[in-house]
Amino acid sequence: MMGHMFGYGYPTSINWWWLIGFSVLRLLILIGIVALIIRTINKGRRDREINNTSNRAIEILKEKYDLGEISEEEHQRKINILRS
């Protein structure tokens, strides 16, 4: 009993639900941080894929314009659509 008075040991009336609750809270925060990191990585990957697709479409338009398959006005209109 003397040890408890001076801050040694655990009190007998400890509320275990608080300990479990804070453990769950820490786990949820950790899961949230990991999910945020994964989401950020995937967004960067998606942005690169969109840019690659857009660049390929512009190359195809340029080829069609060079071959005379589309007019200059149509070429410019479609380029503006792809870049917006």
Contacts in CASP RR format, 6 or more apart in sequence:
PFRMAT RR
TARGET T0000
AUTHOR 0000-0000-0000
METHOD contacts of the structure
MODEL  1
MMGHMFGYGYPTSINWWWLIGFSVLRLLILIGIVALIIRTINKGRRDREI
NNTSNRAIEILKEKYDLGEISEEEHQRKINILRS
3 9 0 8 1.000
4 11 0 8 1.000
54 82 0 8 1.000
54 83 0 8 1.000
57 82 0 8 1.000
58 79 0 8 1.000
58 82 0 8 1.000
61 70 0 8 1.000
61 75 0 8 1.000
61 78 0 8 1.000
61 79 0 8 1.000
61 82 0 8 1.000
62 75 0 8 1.000
64 70 0 8 1.000
64 75 0 8 1.000
65 72 0 8 1.000
65 75 0 8 1.000
70 78 0 8 1.000
END
